[in-house]
Amino acid sequence: MATASSNNRSDSSSVPWIDIVRFVRQVSHDIRNNLNAAELQSAYIGELTDDTELKKEIQRLREMVAEVGASLQRLTGGLGQINPSFISYRAAEFMEELKQKVANDFSGDGANVTWDVQLGDAVLNIDPQLLQQALMELFTNAFQHERGEGTLAAKAHIDNNQFIFALREPKPQFKQSTENWGREPLRKVSQGHYGLGLNRVRIIVEAHSGKLRADYDAKALALVTTIALPLSHERG
């Protein structure tokens, strides 16, 4: 005789990811239409009064509405399709730009990264903007999620005709499985975070014919995320 829990499992449906993406995009689109209407209405109300305090409160309301819209755009952006435009790019130049981006975006935190870049004149065939987004997502996760004490270590080198980027982050307490790293969107969610970042990183990396993996070093108490990309046949 089947139990209630087994019945619940058999009754549940497995929704294809593409249908989930389509649903979220449509809901986001509908909500943003309503937010745009609310923005227009609040702007109109602001024109009907000369009261300074009331105008300030209306402006605050408009800013709150705008932030909700921006959050929805970020959500749908995490579900966006990847359409890379590939160009030949020197690997060392790409890493220098990434290093500057990390320093600028994370200000004080950026100083807590050690860099080891040994790429010579290697050339990649990449979409620099998309690939930078993917690597920046790794840094964002490293700085924001269960970070341990100590510095992050970023290493980029060439191995077996591949560009290898590895980010080592201190993680004294790590109990997750890395077997399906980047393949479990929506698995771990919190306020303002929806578990889409690593999935997008993987999609971008695979669009570059690369591979993403993560390994936890229990002795060193560190999580190491590695991206491997093929080199271009061109030389810098």
C-alpha atoms as an extended CHARMM CRD file, in Angstrom:
* protein
*
       236  EXT
         1         1  MET       CA              0.0000000000        0.0000000000        0.0000000000  PROA      1               0.0000000000
         2         2  ALA       CA              1.4540000000        3.3560000000       -1.0250000000  PROA      2               0.0000000000
         3         3  THR       CA              2.0750000000        5.8750000000        1.6790000000  PROA      3               0.0000000000
         4         4  ALA       CA              0.8830000000        9.4810000000        1.5680000000  PROA      4               0.0000000000
         5         5  SER       CA              4.4160000000       10.7150000000        0.9480000000  PROA      5               0.0000000000
         6         6  SER       CA              4.9430000000        8.3460000000       -1.9820000000  PROA      6               0.0000000000
         7         7  ASN       CA              1.5880000000        9.4120000000       -3.4270000000  PROA      7               0.0000000000
         8         8  ASN       CA              2.6520000000       13.0320000000       -3.1840000000  PROA      8               0.0000000000
         9         9  ARG       CA              5.8480000000       12.2420000000       -5.0650000000  PROA      9               0.0000000000
        10        10  SER       CA              4.0330000000       10.3700000000       -7.7970000000  PROA      10              0.0000000000
        11        11  ASP       CA              1.4550000000       13.1440000000       -8.1720000000  PROA      11              0.0000000000
        12        12  SER       CA              4.0740000000       15.8860000000       -8.5060000000  PROA      12              0.0000000000
        13        13  SER       CA              5.0030000000       16.9340000000      -12.0140000000  PROA      13              0.0000000000
        14        14  SER       CA              8.4730000000       17.6110000000      -13.3240000000  PROA      14              0.0000000000
        15        15  VAL       CA              8.3340000000       20.9440000000      -15.1270000000  PROA      15              0.0000000000
        16        16  PRO       CA             10.9300000000       21.4500000000      -17.8930000000  PROA      16              0.0000000000
        17        17  TRP       CA             13.3980000000       24.2530000000      -17.1860000000  PROA      17              0.0000000000
        18        18  ILE       CA             12.4500000000       26.0850000000      -20.3770000000  PROA      18              0.0000000000
        19        19  ASP       CA              8.8370000000       26.2620000000      -19.1740000000  PROA      19              0.0000000000
        20        20  ILE       CA              9.9450000000       27.6640000000      -15.8130000000  PROA      20              0.0000000000
        21        21  VAL       CA             12.0210000000       30.3180000000      -17.5930000000  PROA      21              0.0000000000
        22        22  ARG       CA              9.1040000000       31.2430000000      -19.8410000000  PROA      22              0.0000000000
        23        23  PHE       CA              6.7570000000       31.4670000000      -16.8440000000  PROA      23              0.0000000000
        24        24  VAL       CA              9.0870000000       33.6790000000      -14.7940000000  PROA      24              0.0000000000
        25        25  ARG       CA              9.6940000000       36.0010000000      -17.7440000000  PROA      25              0.0000000000
        26        26  GLN       CA              5.9800000000       36.3990000000      -18.3800000000  PROA      26              0.0000000000
        27        27  VAL       CA              5.1620000000       37.0430000000      -14.7210000000  PROA      27              0.0000000000
        28        28  SER       CA              8.0020000000       39.5490000000      -14.5080000000  PROA      28              0.0000000000
        29        29  HSD       CA              6.7710000000       41.2880000000      -17.6600000000  PROA      29              0.0000000000
        30        30  ASP       CA              3.2210000000       41.5270000000      -16.2910000000  PROA      30              0.0000000000
        31        31  ILE       CA              4.3560000000       42.8800000000      -12.9210000000  PROA      31              0.0000000000
        32        32  ARG       CA              6.6510000000       45.4530000000      -14.5360000000  PROA      32              0.0000000000
        33        33  ASN       CA              3.7360000000       46.7020000000      -16.6270000000  PROA      33              0.0000000000
        34        34  ASN       CA              1.8040000000       47.3110000000      -13.4050000000  PROA      34              0.0000000000
        35        35  LEU       CA              4.8390000000       48.9590000000      -11.8210000000  PROA      35              0.0000000000
        36        36  ASN       CA              5.1570000000       51.2940000000      -14.7970000000  PROA      36              0.0000000000
        37        37  ALA       CA              1.5040000000       52.2630000000      -14.3590000000  PROA      37              0.0000000000
        38        38  ALA       CA              2.1120000000       52.9030000000      -10.6470000000  PROA      38              0.0000000000
        39        39  GLU       CA              5.1560000000       55.0380000000      -11.5090000000  PROA      39              0.0000000000
        40        40  LEU       CA              3.1200000000       57.1640000000      -13.9220000000  PROA      40              0.0000000000
        41        41  GLN       CA              0.3190000000       57.5340000000      -11.4030000000  PROA      41              0.0000000000
        42        42  SER       CA              2.6650000000       58.5870000000       -8.6010000000  PROA      42              0.0000000000
        43        43  ALA       CA              4.3280000000       61.1140000000      -10.9210000000  PROA      43              0.0000000000
        44        44  TYR       CA              0.8990000000       62.5490000000      -11.7370000000  PROA      44              0.0000000000
        45        45  ILE       CA             -0.0120000000       62.7780000000       -8.0410000000  PROA      45              0.0000000000
        46        46  GLY       CA              3.2290000000       64.6210000000       -7.3990000000  PROA      46              0.0000000000
        47        47  GLU       CA              2.1880000000       67.2650000000       -9.8940000000  PROA      47              0.0000000000
        48        48  LEU       CA             -1.0960000000       67.8480000000       -8.0660000000  PROA      48              0.0000000000
        49        49  THR       CA              0.4720000000       69.1070000000       -4.8440000000  PROA      49              0.0000000000
        50        50  ASP       CA              2.7740000000       71.9110000000       -3.7790000000  PROA      50              0.0000000000
        51        51  ASP       CA              3.3960000000       70.3690000000       -0.3670000000  PROA      51              0.0000000000
        52        52  THR       CA              7.1570000000       69.8390000000       -0.0370000000  PROA      52              0.0000000000
        53        53  GLU       CA              6.9570000000       66.9530000000        2.4250000000  PROA      53              0.0000000000
        54        54  LEU       CA              4.3360000000       65.1670000000        0.3520000000  PROA      54              0.0000000000
        55        55  LYS       CA              6.4740000000       65.5630000000       -2.7600000000  PROA      55              0.0000000000
        56        56  LYS       CA              9.4110000000       63.9850000000       -0.9020000000  PROA      56              0.0000000000
        57        57  GLU       CA              7.2830000000       61.0230000000        0.1490000000  PROA      57              0.0000000000
        58        58  ILE       CA              6.0090000000       60.5690000000       -3.3970000000  PROA      58              0.0000000000
        59        59  GLN       CA              9.5890000000       60.6130000000       -4.6640000000  PROA      59              0.0000000000
        60        60  ARG       CA             10.5130000000       57.9390000000       -2.1320000000  PROA      60              0.0000000000
        61        61  LEU       CA              7.5570000000       55.8730000000       -3.3260000000  PROA      61              0.0000000000
        62        62  ARG       CA              8.7250000000       56.2050000000       -6.9340000000  PROA      62              0.0000000000
        63        63  GLU       CA             12.2220000000       55.0810000000       -5.9360000000  PROA      63              0.0000000000
        64        64  MET       CA             10.7900000000       52.0190000000       -4.1780000000  PROA      64              0.0000000000
        65        65  VAL       CA              8.7310000000       51.1290000000       -7.2440000000  PROA      65              0.0000000000
        66        66  ALA       CA             11.8180000000       51.5650000000       -9.4360000000  PROA      66              0.0000000000
        67        67  GLU       CA             13.8480000000       49.2350000000       -7.1960000000  PROA      67              0.0000000000
        68        68  VAL       CA             11.2140000000       46.5200000000       -7.4620000000  PROA      68              0.0000000000
        69        69  GLY       CA             11.3760000000       46.8500000000      -11.2450000000  PROA      69              0.0000000000
        70        70  ALA       CA             15.1720000000       46.6590000000      -11.1740000000  PROA      70              0.0000000000
        71        71  SER       CA             15.0180000000       43.5120000000       -9.0260000000  PROA      71              0.0000000000
        72        72  LEU       CA             12.7240000000       41.8690000000      -11.5510000000  PROA      72              0.0000000000
        73        73  GLN       CA             15.0900000000       42.8230000000      -14.3600000000  PROA      73              0.0000000000
        74        74  ARG       CA             18.0000000000       41.2430000000      -12.4850000000  PROA      74              0.0000000000
        75        75  LEU       CA             15.9330000000       38.1060000000      -11.9930000000  PROA      75              0.0000000000
        76        76  THR       CA             15.0300000000       37.7620000000      -15.6550000000  PROA      76              0.0000000000
        77        77  GLY       CA             18.6090000000       38.6650000000      -16.5660000000  PROA      77              0.0000000000
        78        78  GLY       CA             19.7450000000       35.5900000000      -14.6540000000  PROA      78              0.0000000000
        79        79  LEU       CA             17.4480000000       33.5450000000      -16.8780000000  PROA      79              0.0000000000
        80        80  GLY       CA             18.4730000000       35.2650000000      -20.0950000000  PROA      80              0.0000000000
        81        81  GLN       CA             19.6660000000       33.3630000000      -23.1180000000  PROA      81              0.0000000000
        82        82  ILE       CA             23.3690000000       33.3730000000      -23.9080000000  PROA      82              0.0000000000
        83        83  ASN       CA             24.2480000000       34.7240000000      -27.3550000000  PROA      83              0.0000000000
        84        84  PRO       CA             28.0200000000       35.2150000000      -27.2890000000  PROA      84              0.0000000000
        85        85  SER       CA             29.8790000000       37.2540000000      -29.8790000000  PROA      85              0.0000000000
        86        86  PHE       CA             33.3080000000       35.6260000000      -30.0660000000  PROA      86              0.0000000000
        87        87  ILE       CA             36.4870000000       37.5350000000      -30.7620000000  PROA      87              0.0000000000
        88        88  SER       CA             40.1840000000       36.7560000000      -30.3710000000  PROA      88              0.0000000000
        89        89  TYR       CA             41.4110000000       38.1620000000      -27.0610000000  PROA      89              0.0000000000
        90        90  ARG       CA             44.7550000000       37.9360000000      -25.2870000000  PROA      90              0.0000000000
        91        91  ALA       CA             44.2770000000       35.9240000000      -22.1230000000  PROA      91              0.0000000000
        92        92  ALA       CA             46.6520000000       38.1320000000      -20.1170000000  PROA      92              0.0000000000
        93        93  GLU       CA             44.7420000000       41.2650000000      -21.1450000000  PROA      93              0.0000000000
        94        94  PHE       CA             41.4420000000       39.6540000000      -20.1760000000  PROA      94              0.0000000000
        95        95  MET       CA             42.7970000000       38.7750000000      -16.7400000000  PROA      95              0.0000000000
        96        96  GLU       CA             44.1870000000       42.2690000000      -16.1800000000  PROA      96              0.0000000000
        97        97  GLU       CA             40.7550000000       43.7320000000      -16.9240000000  PROA      97              0.0000000000
        98        98  LEU       CA             39.1550000000       41.2150000000      -14.5590000000  PROA      98              0.0000000000
        99        99  LYS       CA             41.6310000000       42.1330000000      -11.8370000000  PROA      99              0.0000000000
       100       100  GLN       CA             40.7720000000       45.8280000000      -12.1890000000  PROA      100             0.0000000000
       101       101  LYS       CA             37.0370000000       45.0510000000      -12.2260000000  PROA      101             0.0000000000
       102       102  VAL       CA             37.3130000000       43.0710000000       -8.9820000000  PROA      102             0.0000000000
       103       103  ALA       CA             39.2880000000       45.8780000000       -7.3290000000  PROA      103             0.0000000000
       104       104  ASN       CA             36.7500000000       48.4960000000       -8.4270000000  PROA      104             0.0000000000
       105       105  ASP       CA             33.5570000000       46.5870000000       -7.6460000000  PROA      105             0.0000000000
       106       106  PHE       CA             34.5860000000       45.1780000000       -4.2950000000  PROA      106             0.0000000000
       107       107  SER       CA             36.7770000000       48.1170000000       -3.1790000000  PROA      107             0.0000000000
       108       108  GLY       CA             38.2360000000       47.0100000000        0.1770000000  PROA      108             0.0000000000
       109       109  ASP       CA             37.4370000000       43.3650000000       -0.4460000000  PROA      109             0.0000000000
       110       110  GLY       CA             39.3520000000       43.4760000000       -3.7080000000  PROA      110             0.0000000000
       111       111  ALA       CA             42.5550000000       43.8910000000       -1.7290000000  PROA      111             0.0000000000
       112       112  ASN       CA             41.9010000000       40.4880000000       -0.1440000000  PROA      112             0.0000000000
       113       113  VAL       CA             42.6590000000       38.6360000000       -3.3740000000  PROA      113             0.0000000000
       114       114  THR       CA             46.0670000000       37.2720000000       -4.3360000000  PROA      114             0.0000000000
       115       115  TRP       CA             46.6680000000       36.8980000000       -8.0560000000  PROA      115             0.0000000000
       116       116  ASP       CA             48.9130000000       34.4330000000       -9.8380000000  PROA      116             0.0000000000
       117       117  VAL       CA             48.6860000000       35.0000000000      -13.5960000000  PROA      117             0.0000000000
       118       118  GLN       CA             51.0640000000       33.2040000000      -15.9460000000  PROA      118             0.0000000000
       119       119  LEU       CA             49.5630000000       33.2190000000      -19.4230000000  PROA      119             0.0000000000
       120       120  GLY       CA             52.3280000000       34.3550000000      -21.7540000000  PROA      120             0.0000000000
       121       121  ASP       CA             51.0180000000       35.2700000000      -25.1960000000  PROA      121             0.0000000000
       122       122  ALA       CA             48.0510000000       32.8480000000      -25.1300000000  PROA      122             0.0000000000
       123       123  VAL       CA             44.9280000000       33.9320000000      -27.0200000000  PROA      123             0.0000000000
       124       124  LEU       CA             41.3130000000       33.0080000000      -26.2790000000  PROA      124             0.0000000000
       125       125  ASN       CA             38.2920000000       32.9990000000      -28.5530000000  PROA      125             0.0000000000
       126       126  ILE       CA             35.7160000000       34.5300000000      -26.2130000000  PROA      126             0.0000000000
       127       127  ASP       CA             32.9730000000       37.0230000000      -25.6050000000  PROA      127             0.0000000000
       128       128  PRO       CA             34.9430000000       39.1630000000      -23.0920000000  PROA      128             0.0000000000
       129       129  GLN       CA             31.8780000000       40.8020000000      -21.5540000000  PROA      129             0.0000000000
       130       130  LEU       CA             29.9930000000       37.5640000000      -20.9710000000  PROA      130             0.0000000000
       131       131  LEU       CA             33.0240000000       35.7080000000      -19.6690000000  PROA      131             0.0000000000
       132       132  GLN       CA             33.8590000000       38.5620000000      -17.3110000000  PROA      132             0.0000000000
       133       133  GLN       CA             30.2830000000       38.4090000000      -15.9850000000  PROA      133             0.0000000000
       134       134  ALA       CA             30.7500000000       34.7060000000      -15.2640000000  PROA      134             0.0000000000
       135       135  LEU       CA             34.0070000000       35.1750000000      -13.3650000000  PROA      135             0.0000000000
       136       136  MET       CA             32.6650000000       38.1720000000      -11.4760000000  PROA      136             0.0000000000
       137       137  GLU       CA             29.7710000000       35.9970000000      -10.3000000000  PROA      137             0.0000000000
       138       138  LEU       CA             32.3230000000       33.6220000000       -8.7790000000  PROA      138             0.0000000000
       139       139  PHE       CA             33.9540000000       36.4900000000       -6.8940000000  PROA      139             0.0000000000
       140       140  THR       CA             30.5660000000       37.7950000000       -5.7520000000  PROA      140             0.0000000000
       141       141  ASN       CA             29.6710000000       34.4020000000       -4.3330000000  PROA      141             0.0000000000
       142       142  ALA       CA             33.0690000000       34.0720000000       -2.6810000000  PROA      142             0.0000000000
       143       143  PHE       CA             32.7980000000       37.4460000000       -0.9510000000  PROA      143             0.0000000000
       144       144  GLN       CA             29.1450000000       37.1580000000        0.0960000000  PROA      144             0.0000000000
       145       145  HSD       CA             28.3720000000       33.5340000000        0.9460000000  PROA      145             0.0000000000
       146       146  GLU       CA             29.7880000000       31.8600000000        4.0650000000  PROA      146             0.0000000000
       147       147  ARG       CA             33.2160000000       33.2940000000        3.5410000000  PROA      147             0.0000000000
       148       148  GLY       CA             35.9290000000       32.1900000000        5.9230000000  PROA      148             0.0000000000
       149       149  GLU       CA             38.8510000000       34.2170000000        7.2010000000  PROA      149             0.0000000000
       150       150  GLY       CA             41.7700000000       34.7490000000        4.8870000000  PROA      150             0.0000000000
       151       151  THR       CA             42.3620000000       35.8880000000        1.3390000000  PROA      151             0.0000000000
       152       152  LEU       CA             40.9410000000       34.6070000000       -1.9100000000  PROA      152             0.0000000000
       153       153  ALA       CA             43.4870000000       33.1920000000       -4.3340000000  PROA      153             0.0000000000
       154       154  ALA       CA             42.9450000000       33.5790000000       -8.0800000000  PROA      154             0.0000000000
       155       155  LYS       CA             45.2310000000       31.6750000000      -10.4200000000  PROA      155             0.0000000000
       156       156  ALA       CA             45.2750000000       31.6750000000      -14.2310000000  PROA      156             0.0000000000
       157       157  HSD       CA             47.6710000000       29.5660000000      -16.2660000000  PROA      157             0.0000000000
       158       158  ILE       CA             47.9530000000       27.4050000000      -19.3560000000  PROA      158             0.0000000000
       159       159  ASP       CA             47.7960000000       23.6390000000      -19.0700000000  PROA      159             0.0000000000
       160       160  ASN       CA             47.4690000000       21.0780000000      -21.8630000000  PROA      160             0.0000000000
       161       161  ASN       CA             46.5010000000       23.7340000000      -24.4110000000  PROA      161             0.0000000000
       162       162  GLN       CA             43.7930000000       25.0680000000      -22.1180000000  PROA      162             0.0000000000
       163       163  PHE       CA             43.2520000000       28.3040000000      -20.2110000000  PROA      163             0.0000000000
       164       164  ILE       CA             42.7340000000       27.3610000000      -16.5610000000  PROA      164             0.0000000000
       165       165  PHE       CA             41.2430000000       29.7950000000      -14.0660000000  PROA      165             0.0000000000
       166       166  ALA       CA             40.9410000000       28.6600000000      -10.4500000000  PROA      166             0.0000000000
       167       167  LEU       CA             39.4620000000       30.6230000000       -7.5500000000  PROA      167             0.0000000000
       168       168  ARG       CA             40.2980000000       29.3120000000       -4.0860000000  PROA      168             0.0000000000
       169       169  GLU       CA             38.1920000000       30.6680000000       -1.2350000000  PROA      169             0.0000000000
       170       170  PRO       CA             38.4200000000       29.8660000000        2.4920000000  PROA      170             0.0000000000
       171       171  LYS       CA             35.4150000000       27.7840000000        3.5490000000  PROA      171             0.0000000000
       172       172  PRO       CA             35.8030000000       26.3030000000        7.0640000000  PROA      172             0.0000000000
       173       173  GLN       CA             32.2650000000       24.9150000000        6.9780000000  PROA      173             0.0000000000
       174       174  PHE       CA             31.1480000000       23.4590000000        3.6730000000  PROA      174             0.0000000000
       175       175  LYS       CA             28.6460000000       20.6060000000        3.5260000000  PROA      175             0.0000000000
       176       176  GLN       CA             27.2950000000       20.9390000000       -0.0070000000  PROA      176             0.0000000000
       177       177  SER       CA             27.9050000000       18.4450000000       -2.7810000000  PROA      177             0.0000000000
       178       178  THR       CA             29.9180000000       19.7360000000       -5.7310000000  PROA      178             0.0000000000
       179       179  GLU       CA             28.8630000000       16.9020000000       -8.0270000000  PROA      179             0.0000000000
       180       180  ASN       CA             26.2580000000       18.9640000000       -9.9050000000  PROA      180             0.0000000000
       181       181  TRP       CA             27.9070000000       22.3580000000       -9.4170000000  PROA      181             0.0000000000
       182       182  GLY       CA             26.0970000000       24.9800000000      -11.4690000000  PROA      182             0.0000000000
       183       183  ARG       CA             23.3850000000       22.5320000000      -12.5190000000  PROA      183             0.0000000000
       184       184  GLU       CA             20.8750000000       23.0790000000       -9.7340000000  PROA      184             0.0000000000
       185       185  PRO       CA             19.1940000000       26.4690000000      -10.2690000000  PROA      185             0.0000000000
       186       186  LEU       CA             16.7050000000       27.5790000000       -7.6210000000  PROA      186             0.0000000000
       187       187  ARG       CA             18.0560000000       24.9780000000       -5.1840000000  PROA      187             0.0000000000
       188       188  LYS       CA             19.3340000000       27.5160000000       -2.6560000000  PROA      188             0.0000000000
       189       189  VAL       CA             17.4000000000       30.7740000000       -2.3480000000  PROA      189             0.0000000000
       190       190  SER       CA             17.3820000000       33.6510000000        0.1270000000  PROA      190             0.0000000000
       191       191  GLN       CA             16.1810000000       37.2280000000        0.1710000000  PROA      191             0.0000000000
       192       192  GLY       CA             17.3280000000       38.8480000000       -3.0580000000  PROA      192             0.0000000000
       193       193  HSD       CA             19.1610000000       35.6950000000       -4.1790000000  PROA      193             0.0000000000
       194       194  TYR       CA             17.4970000000       32.9900000000       -6.2560000000  PROA      194             0.0000000000
       195       195  GLY       CA             20.1390000000       30.3820000000       -6.9250000000  PROA      195             0.0000000000
       196       196  LEU       CA             20.6360000000       31.3640000000      -10.5600000000  PROA      196             0.0000000000
       197       197  GLY       CA             24.1770000000       32.7540000000      -10.5670000000  PROA      197             0.0000000000
       198       198  LEU       CA             26.1790000000       29.5330000000      -10.7990000000  PROA      198             0.0000000000
       199       199  ASN       CA             23.7890000000       28.1070000000      -13.3600000000  PROA      199             0.0000000000
       200       200  ARG       CA             24.3950000000       31.1560000000      -15.5360000000  PROA      200             0.0000000000
       201       201  VAL       CA             28.1600000000       30.8260000000      -15.0390000000  PROA      201             0.0000000000
       202       202  ARG       CA             28.0100000000       27.2380000000      -16.2580000000  PROA      202             0.0000000000
       203       203  ILE       CA             25.9000000000       28.1850000000      -19.2830000000  PROA      203             0.0000000000
       204       204  ILE       CA             28.3560000000       30.9320000000      -20.2470000000  PROA      204             0.0000000000
       205       205  VAL       CA             31.3700000000       28.6600000000      -19.7880000000  PROA      205             0.0000000000
       206       206  GLU       CA             29.8160000000       25.8420000000      -21.8030000000  PROA      206             0.0000000000
       207       207  ALA       CA             28.8980000000       28.3380000000      -24.5430000000  PROA      207             0.0000000000
       208       208  HSD       CA             32.6670000000       28.9210000000      -24.7670000000  PROA      208             0.0000000000
       209       209  SER       CA             33.2320000000       25.1510000000      -25.1230000000  PROA      209             0.0000000000
       210       210  GLY       CA             34.6140000000       25.1480000000      -21.6000000000  PROA      210             0.0000000000
       211       211  LYS       CA             34.0120000000       23.2880000000      -18.3620000000  PROA      211             0.0000000000
       212       212  LEU       CA             33.1350000000       24.3880000000      -14.8370000000  PROA      212             0.0000000000
       213       213  ARG       CA             33.8110000000       22.3590000000      -11.7340000000  PROA      213             0.0000000000
       214       214  ALA       CA             34.2140000000       22.8280000000       -8.0030000000  PROA      214             0.0000000000
       215       215  ASP       CA             36.1360000000       20.7950000000       -5.4260000000  PROA      215             0.0000000000
       216       216  TYR       CA             36.3020000000       21.1410000000       -1.6770000000  PROA      216             0.0000000000
       217       217  ASP       CA             39.7050000000       20.7230000000       -0.0800000000  PROA      217             0.0000000000
       218       218  ALA       CA             38.8140000000       19.4300000000        3.3780000000  PROA      218             0.0000000000
       219       219  LYS       CA             42.3990000000       19.6460000000        4.6490000000  PROA      219             0.0000000000
       220       220  ALA       CA             42.9160000000       23.2440000000        3.5480000000  PROA      220             0.0000000000
       221       221  LEU       CA             39.2820000000       24.1590000000        4.3340000000  PROA      221             0.0000000000
       222       222  ALA       CA             38.9400000000       25.7860000000        0.9320000000  PROA      222             0.0000000000
       223       223  LEU       CA             36.5380000000       25.6250000000       -1.9860000000  PROA      223             0.0000000000
       224       224  VAL       CA             38.2300000000       25.6690000000       -5.3720000000  PROA      224             0.0000000000
       225       225  THR       CA             36.1760000000       26.6040000000       -8.4190000000  PROA      225             0.0000000000
       226       226  THR       CA             37.8560000000       25.9310000000      -11.7480000000  PROA      226             0.0000000000
       227       227  ILE       CA             37.0500000000       27.0310000000      -15.2900000000  PROA      227             0.0000000000
       228       228  ALA       CA             38.8240000000       25.4320000000      -18.2400000000  PROA      228             0.0000000000
       229       229  LEU       CA             38.6090000000       26.9510000000      -21.7300000000  PROA      229             0.0000000000
       230       230  PRO       CA             40.2470000000       25.9140000000      -24.9940000000  PROA      230             0.0000000000
       231       231  LEU       CA             42.8830000000       28.2210000000      -26.4200000000  PROA      231             0.0000000000
       232       232  SER       CA             42.5480000000       29.9120000000      -29.7690000000  PROA      232             0.0000000000
       233       233  HSD       CA             44.8780000000       28.7400000000      -32.5350000000  PROA      233             0.0000000000
       234       234  GLU       CA             46.0560000000       32.3320000000      -32.9210000000  PROA      234             0.0000000000
       235       235  ARG       CA             48.9940000000       33.7140000000      -31.0020000000  PROA      235             0.0000000000
       236       236  GLY       CA             49.2750000000       37.0850000000      -29.3440000000  PROA      236             0.0000000000
